[in-house]
Amino acid sequence: MSILSLIIKREFISKVRNKSFIIMTFVSPLIFVAVAVLIGYLSSLKTDIKHIGIHDESGLFVKEFKSDESYKYHDVSKIETKVLKDSVSQANYEGILFIPNKNELKDYEKSIEYVSDDSPSLGFIAKVESILSEKLTRQNMNNRGVDTLVLDQSRIDVTMHLTKASGEETVKGLNEMKVIIGIGCGYLLMMFIIIYGNMVMRSVIEEKTNRIIEIIISSVRPIQLMMGKIIGTTFAGILQFLIWAVVGIILLVVANTVFGLNTSSPSTELALEASKVEDVKLYITEFLKLPLLSLALYFIIYFIGGYFLYSSLYAAIGAAVDNETDTQQFMFPVIMPLMLGVYIGFFTVINEPHGTVATIFSMIPFTSPIVMLMRIPFGVPFYQIAISIALLFATFIGIVWVASKIYRVGILMYGKKPTWKELLKWLKY
């Protein structure tokens, strides 16, 4: 058995036998389920009803405001203004809408005031402004002799029927579906790199602190040791994800058995009927038409390239410092490209998946694993993917060479905090 395979085996076994690894492997899915249940429960809770006073001196608008589950409107037109403002201060009302009496409808544009100690939400402001504008518009039409009833009866709502050039039916929100899939893959990859990259770094720091590395390095080349750690940790991570997938399937089966979550239940049938069964079928059909196998394959390829690239940097940082506290000065330049990839992908791929910005950042090796995965559901030319993958793995080889030089020197350094200047010197050794 080669030295590299021995290191990989040792690193893998040490990770999977670690108590924290075992505990988090089986506890993490339960935590995610508990958080999901908690979020679902909290979202189902009804919010407290907010009481809004309407002081309408004109008498035109007060009846237009209808109470709902969130807001209850009260006609306080006969109460003095000063008393109402004191009521807001004493929390009797969330806010008071003051509407003066004007001779001309045009004068209402800038004269209506809402008084509240707390800033109202944008949704509430938009709703109130919409009610006031609609009422004023209709009143203005009536004053001009326009029959608003005829206008309402003449109104025609258009719903577009979407089809492809080939004649196939398609659905609204298909791009949004692709965006969600792409962002999910990109974000998952980023989290995997950060979590297991840190695991590699801590492993290097631990062995360096315990002086075990001095014995190991006498018979192993530094680059072999570094690559063994990276690959061994990768296998441990893959095992953890497989266990999570199995536990997730078991939890779904248990939930289906205990709570009766099946598609034949009356509540589910009603929900499907409400959301139009045909539309649901179309969404499922469009989802299955997406390049899911290609996306899975490219996810693995970009995961390998991106993870190895960043893990090499994590290993070099771990070798350069004596404790985890000293890593902070070197972590920002490593994490920054990952965060940049997420935000660039999110803000550019949504609007222009094939635009210049999205295309360029899907070629840059430090951001391509995330941005390209976000673009692939929209259909990317194969030559662009090939160039991106080639650049990623070429950069990975270069980064491994650079990281191994830092690793070779730093792994035996103790008692001194390295600076960026010293790291550059180590590269010249």
ZIQUIQUI-V830341 format. One record per residue. OMEGA is omega in whole degrees, 0 to 359 (* if undefined). D_FIRST is the distance of its C-alpha to the first C-alpha in Angstrom with 1 decimal. Layout:
# ZIQUIQUI-V830341
omega=OMEGA d_first=D_FIRST
omega=OMEGA d_first=D_FIRST
This chain:
# ZIQUIQUI-V830341
omega=183 d_first=0.0
omega=180 d_first=3.8
omega=181 d_first=6.7
omega=180 d_first=8.4
omega=177 d_first=6.6
omega=179 d_first=6.9
omega=179 d_first=10.3
omega=181 d_first=11.2
omega=180 d_first=10.5
omega=182 d_first=12.5
omega=180 d_first=15.2
omega=182 d_first=15.6
omega=180 d_first=16.1
omega=179 d_first=18.4
omega=186 d_first=20.4
omega=178 d_first=21.0
omega=179 d_first=22.0
omega=184 d_first=24.4
omega=180 d_first=28.0
omega=178 d_first=29.4
omega=181 d_first=26.8
omega=182 d_first=27.6
omega=183 d_first=31.3
omega=179 d_first=31.6
omega=184 d_first=29.6
omega=181 d_first=32.3
omega=183 d_first=35.2
omega=178 d_first=35.0
omega=179 d_first=36.1
omega=178 d_first=39.0
omega=179 d_first=40.0
omega=179 d_first=40.1
omega=180 d_first=42.2
omega=179 d_first=44.5
omega=179 d_first=45.0
omega=179 d_first=45.8
omega=180 d_first=48.2
omega=179 d_first=49.8
omega=178 d_first=50.3
omega=179 d_first=51.8
omega=181 d_first=54.1
omega=180 d_first=55.2
omega=180 d_first=55.8
omega=180 d_first=58.0
omega=179 d_first=60.2
omega=179 d_first=63.5
omega=178 d_first=64.3
omega=179 d_first=67.5
omega=178 d_first=70.5
omega=182 d_first=71.8
omega=182 d_first=75.6
omega=177 d_first=77.1
omega=178 d_first=80.7
omega=177 d_first=82.6
omega=187 d_first=85.7
omega=180 d_first=87.3
omega=182 d_first=90.7
omega=182 d_first=91.1
omega=183 d_first=90.4
omega=195 d_first=88.5
omega=191 d_first=84.9
omega=182 d_first=84.7
omega=180 d_first=84.7
omega=183 d_first=81.8
omega=181 d_first=79.3
omega=180 d_first=77.9
omega=177 d_first=76.0
omega=183 d_first=72.6
omega=184 d_first=69.7
omega=184 d_first=68.9
omega=174 d_first=72.3
omega=185 d_first=75.8
omega=181 d_first=78.7
omega=177 d_first=82.0
omega=181 d_first=85.3
omega=185 d_first=86.5
omega=184 d_first=89.0
omega=181 d_first=91.9
omega=182 d_first=90.3
omega=183 d_first=90.9
omega=182 d_first=88.2
omega=180 d_first=88.1
omega=181 d_first=87.6
omega=179 d_first=84.7
omega=175 d_first=82.9
omega=179 d_first=83.3
omega=176 d_first=81.8
omega=179 d_first=78.7
omega=180 d_first=78.4
omega=176 d_first=78.9
omega=174 d_first=76.1
omega=177 d_first=78.6
omega=175 d_first=77.5
omega=179 d_first=74.2
omega=179 d_first=76.3
omega=176 d_first=79.7
omega=182 d_first=80.3
omega=180 d_first=83.6
omega=181 d_first=85.4
omega=177 d_first=88.8
omega=182 d_first=91.7
omega=178 d_first=92.1
omega=182 d_first=94.8
omega=180 d_first=92.6
omega=181 d_first=89.3
omega=183 d_first=87.8
omega=181 d_first=88.3
omega=186 d_first=85.7
omega=185 d_first=82.8
omega=189 d_first=82.5
omega=181 d_first=84.5
omega=187 d_first=82.4
omega=175 d_first=80.6
omega=183 d_first=78.0
omega=179 d_first=78.1
omega=177 d_first=75.1
omega=178 d_first=73.5
omega=179 d_first=70.0
omega=181 d_first=68.9
omega=180 d_first=68.9
omega=179 d_first=65.9
omega=179 d_first=65.9
omega=179 d_first=66.1
omega=179 d_first=69.2
omega=181 d_first=70.9
omega=180 d_first=70.2
omega=181 d_first=71.6
omega=180 d_first=74.8
omega=179 d_first=75.3
omega=179 d_first=74.9
omega=181 d_first=77.5
omega=181 d_first=79.9
omega=180 d_first=79.5
omega=181 d_first=79.9
omega=181 d_first=83.1
omega=180 d_first=84.6
omega=180 d_first=83.8
omega=179 d_first=85.5
omega=179 d_first=88.4
omega=178 d_first=88.9
omega=179 d_first=88.9
omega=179 d_first=91.5
omega=181 d_first=93.7
omega=177 d_first=93.5
omega=180 d_first=94.5
omega=180 d_first=91.1
omega=182 d_first=90.6
omega=178 d_first=87.1
omega=178 d_first=87.2
omega=179 d_first=87.5
omega=180 d_first=84.5
omega=179 d_first=82.4
omega=180 d_first=83.5
omega=184 d_first=82.8
omega=178 d_first=79.2
omega=177 d_first=76.5
omega=183 d_first=72.8
omega=172 d_first=70.4
omega=184 d_first=67.0
omega=175 d_first=65.1
omega=186 d_first=63.4
omega=175 d_first=60.2
omega=176 d_first=59.0
omega=180 d_first=56.7
omega=180 d_first=58.1
omega=180 d_first=56.9
omega=180 d_first=59.1
omega=176 d_first=56.5
omega=175 d_first=57.3
omega=187 d_first=55.3
omega=174 d_first=55.6
omega=176 d_first=56.4
omega=180 d_first=53.6
omega=178 d_first=50.9
omega=179 d_first=50.0
omega=178 d_first=49.8
omega=179 d_first=47.4
omega=179 d_first=45.1
omega=181 d_first=45.4
omega=179 d_first=44.4
omega=181 d_first=41.3
omega=180 d_first=40.3
omega=178 d_first=41.0
omega=179 d_first=39.1
omega=181 d_first=35.9
omega=181 d_first=36.3
omega=178 d_first=37.0
omega=179 d_first=34.1
omega=179 d_first=31.7
omega=180 d_first=33.3
omega=179 d_first=33.1
omega=180 d_first=29.4
omega=182 d_first=28.7
omega=184 d_first=30.9
omega=185 d_first=29.6
omega=171 d_first=25.8
omega=176 d_first=26.3
omega=179 d_first=28.2
omega=177 d_first=25.4
omega=182 d_first=23.0
omega=180 d_first=25.8
omega=179 d_first=26.6
omega=179 d_first=23.0
omega=180 d_first=23.1
omega=181 d_first=26.6
omega=181 d_first=25.7
omega=179 d_first=23.0
omega=180 d_first=25.2
omega=181 d_first=28.2
omega=181 d_first=26.5
omega=176 d_first=25.3
omega=185 d_first=21.8
omega=181 d_first=20.8
omega=178 d_first=22.2
omega=183 d_first=19.7
omega=187 d_first=16.6
omega=180 d_first=18.0
omega=182 d_first=18.3
omega=183 d_first=14.6
omega=176 d_first=13.8
omega=182 d_first=15.8
omega=182 d_first=18.2
omega=176 d_first=17.5
omega=180 d_first=13.8
omega=181 d_first=15.0
omega=180 d_first=17.7
omega=178 d_first=15.9
omega=179 d_first=13.4
omega=182 d_first=16.6
omega=183 d_first=18.3
omega=179 d_first=15.9
omega=178 d_first=15.3
omega=177 d_first=19.0
omega=179 d_first=19.7
omega=178 d_first=17.9
omega=179 d_first=19.9
omega=178 d_first=23.0
omega=177 d_first=22.6
omega=180 d_first=22.3
omega=179 d_first=25.4
omega=178 d_first=27.3
omega=178 d_first=26.6
omega=178 d_first=27.9
omega=180 d_first=30.9
omega=180 d_first=31.7
omega=179 d_first=31.7
omega=179 d_first=33.8
omega=178 d_first=36.1
omega=179 d_first=36.7
omega=179 d_first=37.5
omega=178 d_first=39.9
omega=179 d_first=41.6
omega=179 d_first=42.1
omega=179 d_first=43.5
omega=179 d_first=45.8
omega=181 d_first=47.0
omega=185 d_first=47.8
omega=186 d_first=49.4
omega=178 d_first=51.3
omega=182 d_first=52.0
omega=177 d_first=50.6
omega=187 d_first=51.1
omega=181 d_first=52.7
omega=181 d_first=55.6
omega=183 d_first=56.9
omega=183 d_first=60.4
omega=180 d_first=59.4
omega=180 d_first=56.6
omega=178 d_first=59.0
omega=180 d_first=61.5
omega=180 d_first=59.0
omega=179 d_first=58.0
omega=181 d_first=61.6
omega=183 d_first=62.4
omega=177 d_first=59.6
omega=184 d_first=60.6
omega=182 d_first=58.4
omega=179 d_first=58.5
omega=178 d_first=57.2
omega=179 d_first=54.3
omega=180 d_first=53.4
omega=179 d_first=53.6
omega=179 d_first=51.3
omega=179 d_first=48.7
omega=179 d_first=49.1
omega=178 d_first=48.7
omega=181 d_first=45.6
omega=178 d_first=44.0
omega=179 d_first=45.0
omega=181 d_first=42.9
omega=186 d_first=39.7
omega=180 d_first=37.6
omega=178 d_first=34.7
omega=180 d_first=34.7
omega=179 d_first=34.9
omega=180 d_first=31.9
omega=181 d_first=29.8
omega=176 d_first=31.0
omega=180 d_first=30.5
omega=182 d_first=26.7
omega=181 d_first=26.6
omega=175 d_first=28.7
omega=180 d_first=26.9
omega=181 d_first=23.6
omega=182 d_first=25.4
omega=182 d_first=27.7
omega=179 d_first=25.3
omega=180 d_first=22.8
omega=184 d_first=25.9
omega=179 d_first=27.5
omega=176 d_first=24.4
omega=178 d_first=23.8
omega=177 d_first=27.4
omega=180 d_first=27.0
omega=179 d_first=24.1
omega=178 d_first=26.2
omega=178 d_first=29.2
omega=179 d_first=27.3
omega=185 d_first=26.2
omega=186 d_first=29.8
omega=179 d_first=31.6
omega=179 d_first=31.8
omega=186 d_first=32.9
omega=180 d_first=33.2
omega=182 d_first=36.9
omega=182 d_first=36.4
omega=188 d_first=34.4
omega=183 d_first=37.6
omega=182 d_first=38.8
omega=186 d_first=35.7
omega=184 d_first=35.3
omega=179 d_first=38.4
omega=179 d_first=37.4
omega=183 d_first=34.1
omega=184 d_first=35.8
omega=178 d_first=38.9
omega=178 d_first=37.5
omega=179 d_first=36.2
omega=178 d_first=39.7
omega=179 d_first=41.4
omega=180 d_first=39.4
omega=184 d_first=40.6
omega=177 d_first=44.2
omega=179 d_first=44.4
omega=183 d_first=43.1
omega=187 d_first=45.4
omega=180 d_first=48.6
omega=183 d_first=48.1
omega=180 d_first=46.3
omega=184 d_first=49.0
omega=184 d_first=51.8
omega=181 d_first=50.3
omega=179 d_first=46.8
omega=179 d_first=47.3
omega=184 d_first=49.2
omega=183 d_first=48.5
omega=181 d_first=47.0
omega=181 d_first=44.7
omega=182 d_first=43.5
omega=182 d_first=42.9
omega=174 d_first=40.9
omega=176 d_first=38.8
omega=180 d_first=37.8
omega=188 d_first=37.1
omega=184 d_first=33.3
omega=178 d_first=33.9
omega=185 d_first=36.2
omega=180 d_first=35.3
omega=182 d_first=32.8
omega=185 d_first=35.8
omega=181 d_first=38.8
omega=177 d_first=37.5
omega=176 d_first=36.5
omega=183 d_first=40.1
omega=188 d_first=41.5
omega=178 d_first=39.5
omega=180 d_first=41.7
omega=181 d_first=44.7
omega=181 d_first=43.3
omega=177 d_first=41.8
omega=185 d_first=41.9
omega=182 d_first=38.5
omega=177 d_first=38.8
omega=178 d_first=39.1
omega=181 d_first=35.9
omega=179 d_first=34.1
omega=181 d_first=35.4
omega=181 d_first=34.5
omega=179 d_first=30.8
omega=178 d_first=30.5
omega=181 d_first=32.0
omega=183 d_first=29.9
omega=175 d_first=26.5
omega=177 d_first=28.0
omega=178 d_first=29.1
omega=179 d_first=25.8
omega=179 d_first=24.2
omega=180 d_first=27.1
omega=177 d_first=27.0
omega=179 d_first=23.2
omega=179 d_first=24.2
omega=181 d_first=27.3
omega=181 d_first=25.6
omega=178 d_first=22.8
omega=176 d_first=25.7
omega=181 d_first=27.4
omega=184 d_first=24.3
omega=181 d_first=23.6
omega=187 d_first=27.2
omega=185 d_first=27.9
omega=180 d_first=24.9
omega=179 d_first=26.6
omega=180 d_first=30.2
omega=170 d_first=32.2
omega=181 d_first=35.8
omega=178 d_first=36.8
omega=182 d_first=37.3
omega=175 d_first=36.2
omega=178 d_first=38.6
omega=180 d_first=38.2
omega=180 d_first=39.5
omega=177 d_first=36.9
omega=177 d_first=34.1
omega=177 d_first=35.6
omega=180 d_first=35.6
omega=179 d_first=32.0
omega=182 d_first=31.3
omega=182 d_first=33.2
omega=* d_first=31.3
